[in-house]
């Protein structure tokens, strides 16, 4: 078995409204990254982005209050360089 070194520098913002998916992916991310913030919708994700300033964002597409795509568009107005990975079921 290969041991994966934990990354203590990279900050990950994960945005997902489905509680089961959110819990599973959060566990997976926290095995690799020390700094993981989790939000339940795009509006919360956008606000957390401004404070947390992540190095990478992973977001679902369809969510209540603000979609992942709308959140991504707003983030691009602030930071055009941060990588954004968009997921969907």
N, C-alpha and C positions, 0 to 999 in steps of 0.2 A: 504494500500500500504506500502511495506517495503522500508525504506530509506537505500540505500547502501552508506556506508562510502567511501569517496574518498581516494585512496591509493596515498600518496605523496612520497613514498620511491621507489617503484618498477618502473624500467625503461623498457619500452616495445618498441621493434623495429618491425614495421609492414612493410612488403614488398609485394606489389601487383601492377601489371601493368594495370589491368582493372580499369578505372577511377570511374565507378559507384560503383563497389564493394569496392574499396579503400575508397571512400568517406563515404559510409555507415558504414563500419567496423571501420574506423577512429573515426567517431562520437560515436559509441558504446564504443570503447576503452577509449576515452577521458572522458566519463561519469564516468568511474571507476578509471582511472589512470591519474595522473597529468603529468607524463613524458612519452609522446608517440612521437616517431620519425617515420615518414612515408617515404618510398622510393619506386621508381617506377620500379626497376629491381634489380637483384642479384648483379650486379657490384656496383651500388650505395649503396645497402644494406651492402655489405662487407666493403666498405670504411666507411660508417656511423657506423658500428659495432665497428670498431677499435677506433673511436673517442668517441662514446656515451657509450660504454661498458654496454649494456642492461642486465637486469636480465632474460629476456625472449624474444624469437624471434618468430614471426608468419610470415610465408612466403608462397606464392603461389608456385606451382611447375614450370609451364611453363611461362617463361618471356623472353623478348628480352635481348640480350647482355650476360646475365648469368642466368641460371635457378636457382630456389630455391634450388634444390638438389646440384648443383655445389657450390653455395654460402655456403650451410650448410657444405659441405666437407671442404671448405677453412676455415670456422669458427672453425670447429673441430680441425684443425691443430693449432689454436691459443688458443682455450678454449674448453676443452672436457667436461665441466660440464654444460654450459648454456643450459637450455631447449629450444628446437626448435620444434615448431608445424608447420607441413607442411599441407597446404590446397590445394584442387584442385576442379575445377568445375565438 
